[in-house]
């Protein structure tokens, strides 16, 4: 299944967090199962969220762009998104190839 479709299903199911504050809270609370970090995000944003993901042992997928994340979710460009459901996270990781 394509990344955009999986993200859409995750959002509809309430298993997706979008934006810096919501994603940071999900990571720190232990709910984040996968972090999607746009490859074209600002360097400071990348450092911050890679550090958080490492500290809280959250896998990171960065083969996405800000425009791509936003378009897939019907939103403006997004630098960070996380999935809070392990099944959706596994499906997204499988779609990498």
N, C-alpha and C positions, 0 to 999 in steps of 0.2 A: 504494500500500500504506500502511496506517495506521502511524503512528509506533510504537505499542506492538508491532506485529507485527515491524517491522524491528528494533527493539531486542531482541526475543526471539530472532530469528534470529542477530543479531550476538553475543549472549551465548552461545548454543548453539555458535557457531563459534569462540568464544574470542577474539572481536575487540572486546570491550567491557571497559572498566575502570570500576569503581564506587568512589566514596568519594574523599576529599581526597588521601590519600597516593598511591594507585594512579594517580589522574588526574594529579596533579602530576608523578609520575615519567614517565608516558607523554608528557606535553607536553614536559618538559625533554629527554627522549631522542629527540624527533622522531617518535615513533610515532603520536601523536594526529592524527587526520584531521578530527575535528569534536568540539567541546566542547558538551555540553548542560548549560546552567547554569539552574537553576530560577529563575523570576522571583520566587519568594517566599523565596529564600535570604537569609541574613543579609547586610546591607550590606558587612561586612568580607569575607565570602566572595566576594561579587560583585566587589568591587574587586580582591582577590587574583587570582582566576581570569581576570577580564577583562584584567588587566595581563599575566599569563602568556601568555594566548592572543594578545594583541597582540605581545608580545616574540618569540614563537615562530611567529607567523603562522598560527595555528590558527583557522579559522572558528568562530563561536559561534552556537548556536541557543538562544534563551531563551524560546521560546513553550511552555514546559512548567512544571509545578509540582512541588514536592517529592513530594507525594502521588502525582501522576500518574506520575512516574519510578519511584517505589517500586512502585506497583501494576503497572505495565507489566513490571517485572522480578521480581515476586514477592518484593520486599524491603521493608524499612521505608523511610520517606521518605528520598529522596536529594537532595542539593543539586547535586552534580556527577557527571557521567558523561561518558566520552569513548569514541568509536569509533576503532579503530585500523586500519580497512580503508577504502580509498577508495570502494569500491563501495557499502558500507553507508552511508557518509557522504553520498554523492550521492543515494541513495534517500531518506534522511532529509530532506535539503535539498529534494528534489522534493516531499515530502509536506507541506511547510509550507502550501501553498495550499489 
